[in-house]
Amino acid sequence: MRRDLFRSVVVLGSCVALSCLSGAHVGGARSNSTGDVVREDFSSGGVPGPWRVVGGEWRVADGRLVGDAGPGKGLVTFGAGSADFRFEARARFERRDGAKGWFGLGVDVPASGGERGAVGVVRAGADGVSFGEEGGAAAPVPFVRAADGEVHVRVEARGQRAVWFLDDRQVLVTGRSQAGAGVALAVGGGTVSFDDVRVTRVSASAFQRAAAAPMTVVAHRGASAVAPENTLVAQEVGRRSGAVFIENDVRLSRDRVPFLMHDPTVDRTTDGVGRVSELTAAQLRGLDAGSWRAPVYAGARVPTLAEQLADLRTRGGSLLLEIKQADSLEDVAAVIDVVKAEQMTGRVMVQSFDPRHLRWVRALAPEVPLGLLRDKLDADPVAVSRELGLSLYNPSGVALEARPGVVDELHAAGLGVWVWTVDTAERWDRYDGYGVDGVITNRAGELSGWLSGRGSGL
């Protein structure tokens, strides 16, 4: 998207410094909110005093900030200095000049509205809205179809990444400039109104939950208690059951195509026989992966990783991907190349029992978060996590029970803890008491319901 598309901007002056912010929300995981820096609903009837208009015409009407595109540039910033934070707003198009209407949120923007960092731009069209980064192509956003309706835009800025959400669906991951950390609202090609503008401090870890937040629900092999594991139908069941992440396993076929399969052979979960590594992609595609679970699932196929990621990208959800077997950097590259090709590095976390796999992923795609699986705790989990560059340390429930205090140790080091594989309310309650951030479970629907019941006070 061209820089000259930006037409008007409101800038909040340096009275609010983003250098006081810390934390983030990444890849769909819950973040640890620690308080609002700015919370504005425009109920005062005017543009807030410290806000600075750089270009265009801005006013408050009916409790909303209204921006009319003018000849100037557009953006909204708060203070200076780099930081981690969440920035969000609700917006709707009031008037569009043909098909050119757009608005944007920006991060790492100086108060002057000059050189900018990352800017996510929402554009209106006849069939809905599209979302893209300034200077890049915009793509249609699934499930958002009301071009003139209100949409919620959120950006979670952490370290070198900014993760963008539209109506709570992740749509874009951008890099960040650390030169200055302001935020901005921008309008072009018409009139846009904004409400509920908010900047929030969040914890340093993207995968730690807030004290009052529920544990993250991770559907093990895609709701495998009720659907054939590692299939797209299991993924859909997990998604509808309230899972934030789908956990699945990946192995390479003989011709080096990544497929979803837990076991080294296809014998248990398909109508075929043989090792995954000795079967071609064509042979794996021809297998029935559903009949063994129930007749209703007959004909379900073994998905490729590319097919799984395409489904997540269009229908929603993030992936906790376990690499089951990889003997070389080239093997891991065959997996990561697919993640990159599907433009899903911002919605995939890779985990493995093998530290080599995690080192290789880090070398190939340092932006992808990493989790180490353990059936027994390391003597010093924090030291191991730092050496591997982890975001999560993922022990078994049995291992965690031997030393529950390790959760606090890992939290103090900025790491999240997701425990596996836990399917009973008694154990969910126990690990919740330990402070665990997420649960990998075969019973995602039951865990979601249990968490909802606790949250309602039942």
VOGU-3710 file (C-alpha; in Angstrom, 3 decimals, decimal comma):
1> mrrdlfrsvv> 0,000/0,000/0,000  1,477/3,349/-1,037  2,518/5,884/1,559  0,480/8,574/-0,204  -2,704/6,691/0,655  -2,485/8,015/4,218  -4,614/11,130/4,387  -5,190/12,149/8,009  -3,764/11,477/11,429  -4,332/12,121/15,099
11> vlgscvalsc> -1,304/11,956/17,383  -1,362/11,766/21,164  1,454/13,869/22,572  4,413/12,726/24,613  2,560/13,047/27,941  2,017/9,267/27,766  5,227/7,291/27,339  5,100/3,787/25,902  8,446/3,050/27,441  6,523/2,103/30,597
21> lsgahvggar> 4,800/-0,779/28,807  5,764/-4,442/28,822  4,331/-7,731/27,547  2,255/-9,013/24,620  -0,271/-11,374/23,114  1,073/-13,592/20,356  -0,325/-16,297/18,076  -3,652/-16,476/19,787  -2,375/-17,269/23,299  -3,772/-15,306/26,231
31> snstgdvvre> -1,563/-12,523/27,490  -1,133/-11,229/31,015  -2,726/-7,787/31,171  -1,353/-5,526/33,885  -3,391/-2,349/33,397  -4,492/0,355/30,986  -2,196/3,168/29,929  -4,913/4,815/27,824  -8,629/4,070/27,797  -10,755/6,523/25,848
41> dfssggvpgp> -14,459/6,251/24,963  -14,772/9,948/23,988  -17,596/10,520/26,463  -16,129/13,942/27,310  -17,533/15,319/24,056  -14,284/16,523/22,531  -10,952/15,373/21,196  -8,819/14,600/24,292  -6,595/17,531/25,194  -3,229/15,776/24,844
51> wrvvggewrv> -4,120/14,310/21,435  -2,339/15,931/18,550  -3,974/16,349/15,130  -1,310/16,008/12,446  -3,549/16,012/9,383  -7,183/15,905/8,338  -10,215/17,018/10,333  -11,015/15,334/13,646  -13,963/15,824/15,983  -16,023/13,891/18,511
61> adgrlvgdag> -19,654/13,198/17,623  -22,141/10,877/19,327  -19,464/9,567/21,626  -17,072/8,580/18,813  -13,890/10,089/17,392  -14,556/10,940/13,750  -11,764/11,409/11,222  -12,305/12,966/7,796  -9,611/12,379/5,199  -7,786/15,496/4,116
71> pgkglvtfga> -4,677/16,333/2,101  -2,285/15,445/4,936  -0,835/12,172/6,133  -2,420/9,827/8,685  -1,475/8,021/11,983  -2,023/8,000/15,910  0,948/7,927/18,429  1,500/7,835/22,195  4,879/8,976/23,509  8,257/7,587/22,497
81> gsadfrfear> 10,564/4,672/23,202  10,204/0,981/22,371  7,990/-1,295/24,480  5,585/-4,237/24,529  1,885/-3,443/24,612  -1,588/-4,057/23,225  -3,305/-1,343/21,150  -6,923/-1,722/20,067  -9,886/0,246/18,765  -13,336/-0,228/17,295
91> arferrdgak> -13,982/1,484/13,980  -16,591/1,793/11,282  -16,789/3,470/7,895  -19,189/6,409/7,928  -18,468/7,477/4,348  -16,256/6,103/1,609  -15,028/7,735/-1,597  -15,885/4,870/-3,919  -13,834/1,787/-3,143  -10,913/3,761/-1,711
101> gwfglgvdvp> -12,009/3,910/1,907  -9,526/2,684/4,483  -8,316/3,223/8,011  -5,255/2,045/9,857  -3,630/1,414/13,226  0,118/1,866/13,579  2,838/0,939/16,053  6,334/2,373/16,538  5,184/5,747/15,224  6,881/9,002/16,341
111> asggergavg> 4,687/11,799/17,707  5,479/13,917/14,660  3,745/11,462/12,357  6,886/11,222/10,243  8,671/7,978/9,475  6,555/5,098/10,662  6,995/1,562/11,883  4,388/-1,100/11,140  0,931/0,011/9,997  -1,996/-2,377/9,559
121> vvragadgvs> -4,563/-1,048/7,080  -8,223/-2,096/6,780  -9,782/-1,427/3,388  -13,486/-1,597/2,558  -14,889/-3,399/-0,455  -18,177/-4,595/-1,848  -17,780/-8,048/-0,310  -16,349/-7,069/3,054  -12,967/-5,875/4,208  -9,347/-6,682/3,507
131> fgeeggaaap> -6,335/-6,228/5,746  -2,703/-5,663/4,948  0,489/-3,900/5,907  1,368/-0,520/4,522  3,494/-1,130/1,458  2,116/-4,649/0,977  -0,876/-6,284/-0,638  -4,123/-6,516/1,316  -5,966/-9,834/1,515  -9,670/-10,586/2,186
141> vpfvraadge> -10,418/-11,387/5,814  -12,543/-14,528/6,361  -15,853/-14,131/8,190  -15,790/-10,324/8,046  -18,413/-9,350/5,502  -20,001/-6,087/6,694  -17,958/-3,436/4,900  -19,863/-0,607/6,567  -20,216/-2,282/9,967  -18,042/-1,853/13,029
151> vhvrveargq> -14,888/-3,940/13,304  -12,498/-4,457/16,198  -8,812/-4,077/15,348  -6,084/-5,081/17,787  -2,310/-5,224/17,563  -0,092/-7,009/20,079  3,444/-5,621/19,915  6,231/-7,619/21,514  9,943/-7,581/20,843  10,557/-7,624/17,111
161> ravwflddrq> 7,006/-8,674/16,151  3,576/-7,105/15,937  0,609/-9,471/15,615  -2,585/-8,001/14,155  -6,158/-9,143/14,772  -9,419/-8,189/13,078  -12,571/-9,134/14,978  -10,380/-11,381/17,164  -8,982/-13,323/14,194  -5,260/-13,103/13,590
171> vlvtgrsqag> -4,665/-11,702/10,121  -1,110/-10,386/9,912  2,328/-10,514/11,513  4,786/-7,673/10,892  8,235/-6,731/12,040  8,831/-3,765/14,329  11,052/-0,740/14,287  12,514/-0,090/17,726  13,428/3,521/16,963  10,204/4,877/18,452
181> agvalavggg> 7,097/3,292/19,887  4,096/5,497/19,368  0,680/4,306/18,187  -1,573/5,871/15,561  -5,040/6,015/14,008  -5,250/6,818/10,299  -8,044/7,526/7,819  -8,145/7,808/4,024  -10,699/7,906/1,247  -13,655/8,953/3,374
191> tvsfddvrvt> -14,780/9,259/6,975  -14,207/6,733/9,747  -15,331/6,837/13,364  -13,482/5,206/16,272  -14,493/4,185/19,768  -13,022/2,331/22,751  -9,400/3,223/21,971  -7,204/1,431/24,453  -3,525/0,803/25,137  -2,814/-1,820/27,782
201> rvsasafqra> 0,258/-2,936/29,671  0,758/-6,688/29,451  3,215/-9,145/30,939  6,658/-9,798/29,493  5,634/-13,290/28,398  3,203/-13,848/25,565  2,186/-17,219/26,976  1,590/-16,458/30,637  -2,011/-15,916/31,682  -3,336/-13,146/33,852
211> aaapmtvvah> -4,244/-13,992/37,434  -7,971/-13,951/36,656  -7,734/-15,473/33,164  -8,517/-19,132/32,411  -5,923/-21,630/31,255  -5,456/-21,859/27,487  -7,286/-24,825/25,954  -5,145/-26,873/23,550  -6,930/-29,661/21,638  -4,636/-32,711/21,608
221> rgasavapen> -4,402/-34,148/18,085  -7,541/-32,113/17,409  -10,212/-33,216/19,938  -9,086/-36,815/19,643  -11,489/-38,088/22,346  -14,417/-37,707/19,968  -12,958/-37,558/16,431  -10,232/-39,353/14,458  -6,942/-37,834/15,604  -4,795/-35,657/13,351
231> tlvaqevgrr> -7,574/-35,082/10,808  -9,306/-31,917/9,676  -12,605/-33,073/11,173  -10,879/-33,443/14,554  -9,448/-29,961/14,075  -12,920/-28,571/13,402  -14,346/-30,280/16,487  -11,509/-28,855/18,582  -12,080/-25,385/17,195  -15,809/-25,518/17,915
241> sgavfiendv> -15,074/-26,868/21,382  -13,331/-23,661/22,398  -9,691/-24,633/21,832  -7,320/-21,708/21,290  -4,643/-23,997/19,830  -4,879/-27,257/17,919  -2,038/-29,670/18,735  -0,978/-32,018/15,961  1,989/-34,170/14,955  3,977/-34,046/11,730
251> rlsrdrvpfl> 6,052/-36,635/9,875  7,587/-36,673/6,397  6,494/-39,034/3,655  9,042/-40,893/1,546  8,965/-38,004/-0,938  9,393/-35,503/1,919  5,871/-34,101/2,141  4,847/-33,248/5,731  1,720/-35,161/6,845  -0,163/-35,202/10,131
261> mhdptvdrtt> 0,502/-38,529/11,862  1,435/-39,382/15,427  2,678/-42,952/15,069  5,667/-43,963/12,944  3,292/-46,290/11,060  -0,186/-45,760/9,634  -1,443/-49,087/10,977  -3,380/-47,893/14,042  -5,241/-44,893/12,607  -5,863/-45,776/8,945
271> dgvgrvselt> -6,884/-48,695/6,766  -3,308/-49,012/5,509  -0,073/-50,502/6,765  3,537/-49,368/6,692  5,841/-46,663/7,966  5,011/-43,073/7,079  8,587/-42,503/5,964  8,309/-45,386/3,475  5,000/-44,340/1,908  4,642/-41,716/-0,803
281> aaqlrgldag> 2,382/-38,706/-0,550  0,037/-40,292/-3,102  -0,202/-43,467/-0,993  -0,870/-41,517/2,191  -3,559/-39,417/0,515  -5,400/-42,572/-0,478  -5,815/-43,884/3,070  -9,023/-43,787/5,133  -8,127/-42,174/8,460  -11,645/-42,044/9,932
291> swrapvyaga> -13,348/-45,438/9,843  -11,324/-46,811/12,748  -12,910/-44,188/15,017  -16,548/-44,533/13,871  -18,485/-45,216/10,638  -19,616/-41,584/10,508  -15,979/-40,593/9,924  -15,415/-42,966/7,014  -13,463/-41,293/4,249  -11,595/-38,815/6,426
301> rvptlaeqla> -8,111/-38,413/4,998  -4,617/-37,976/6,381  -4,039/-34,244/5,861  -0,852/-32,682/4,678  0,543/-29,931/6,878  -0,248/-27,478/4,075  -3,901/-28,528/4,087  -4,103/-28,169/7,843  -2,572/-24,692/7,829  -4,849/-23,539/5,015
311> dlrtrggsll> -7,837/-24,679/7,072  -6,606/-22,798/10,138  -5,855/-19,700/8,114  -9,358/-19,513/6,617  -11,464/-20,916/9,469  -9,520/-19,722/12,495  -7,212/-21,099/15,141  -3,515/-21,518/15,858  -1,307/-24,600/15,748  0,899/-26,264/18,333
321> leikqadsle> 2,935/-28,455/15,995  4,959/-31,348/17,334  7,810/-32,570/15,160  7,839/-36,324/15,744  10,860/-37,341/13,727  13,528/-35,353/11,914  17,093/-36,517/11,505  18,571/-33,379/9,985  18,195/-29,657/9,468  16,892/-30,463/5,995
331> dvaavidvvk> 14,073/-32,557/7,459  12,974/-29,707/9,698  13,312/-27,275/6,794  10,790/-29,351/4,832  8,287/-28,614/7,608  9,160/-24,955/8,162  9,118/-24,235/4,425  5,425/-25,231/4,402  4,654/-22,998/7,385  6,299/-20,083/5,603
341> aeqmtgrvmv> 4,632/-20,840/2,275  1,237/-20,816/3,967  2,142/-17,494/5,661  1,428/-18,967/9,087  4,636/-18,329/11,052  2,661/-15,985/13,296  0,123/-18,661/14,220  2,337/-21,713/14,698  4,311/-22,810/17,739  6,664/-25,770/17,346
351> qsfdprhlrw> 7,280/-28,238/20,142  9,369/-31,387/20,390  10,950/-33,765/22,869  14,191/-33,463/20,891  16,191/-30,248/21,538  17,866/-30,650/18,125  14,540/-30,040/16,407  14,039/-26,811/18,327  17,552/-25,571/17,549  16,969/-26,253/13,864
361> vralapevpl> 13,633/-24,428/13,887  15,248/-21,484/15,626  17,940/-21,338/12,940  15,384/-21,526/10,126  12,620/-19,332/11,546  13,608/-17,433/14,705  10,191/-15,756/14,769  8,405/-19,065/15,476  7,872/-19,664/19,229  9,280/-22,907/20,666
371> gllrdkldad> 8,144/-25,321/23,357  10,097/-28,205/24,901  8,150/-31,366/25,750  9,274/-33,279/28,826  8,058/-36,477/30,496  10,569/-35,819/33,292  11,671/-32,389/34,475  15,181/-31,171/33,677  17,394/-30,495/36,687  17,294/-26,806/35,741
381> pvavsrelgl> 14,341/-26,151/33,384  15,021/-22,407/33,323  18,621/-22,860/32,155  17,547/-25,346/29,476  14,775/-23,004/28,318  17,144/-20,077/28,007  19,716/-22,122/26,111  17,080/-23,247/23,594  15,323/-19,884/23,337  11,970/-21,296/24,470
391> slynpsgval> 8,662/-19,533/24,949  7,050/-22,545/26,662  8,180/-25,429/28,836  5,667/-28,284/28,447  5,942/-31,080/31,025  3,649/-34,047/31,530  1,187/-33,767/34,365  2,951/-36,543/36,280  6,306/-34,793/35,952  4,831/-31,502/37,128
401> earpgvvdel> 3,323/-33,072/40,217  6,789/-34,128/41,350  7,849/-30,468/41,522  4,928/-28,011/41,155  7,070/-25,080/42,293  8,822/-25,149/38,933  5,862/-23,230/37,473  6,762/-20,160/39,530  10,427/-20,551/38,589  9,581/-20,635/34,891
411> haaglgvwvw> 7,169/-17,718/35,207  9,848/-15,634/36,884  12,056/-16,327/33,865  9,329/-15,101/31,475  8,220/-18,546/30,267  4,799/-20,111/29,957  3,924/-23,645/31,119  1,516/-25,908/29,219  0,927/-29,331/30,719  0,061/-32,522/28,805
421> tvdtaerwdr> -2,119/-34,610/28,334  -4,808/-33,993/30,980  -8,416/-35,158/30,663  -10,074/-34,979/34,109  -11,531/-32,111/36,116  -9,661/-33,226/39,227  -6,310/-32,775/37,496  -7,375/-29,567/35,719  -8,165/-28,114/39,120  -4,835/-29,280/40,535
431> ydgygvdgvi> -2,763/-27,773/37,738  -4,810/-24,586/37,753  -3,784/-24,273/41,383  -0,141/-24,663/40,382  -0,560/-21,661/38,062  -0,236/-23,595/34,788  -0,945/-21,397/31,737  -2,397/-23,995/29,367  -3,657/-27,565/29,209  -3,201/-29,961/26,300
441> tnragelsgw> -6,214/-32,260/26,436  -8,154/-34,824/24,426  -11,358/-33,318/25,845  -11,256/-29,697/24,723  -15,031/-29,229/24,929  -15,208/-30,533/28,468  -12,278/-28,386/29,586  -13,822/-25,290/27,963  -17,099/-25,958/29,739  -15,330/-26,572/33,055
451> lsgrgsgl> -13,421/-23,304/32,747  -16,616/-21,424/31,842  -18,367/-22,848/34,870  -15,572/-21,734/37,165  -15,565/-18,294/35,603  -19,317/-17,895/36,196  -18,974/-18,900/39,833  -20,902/-22,187/39,413
//
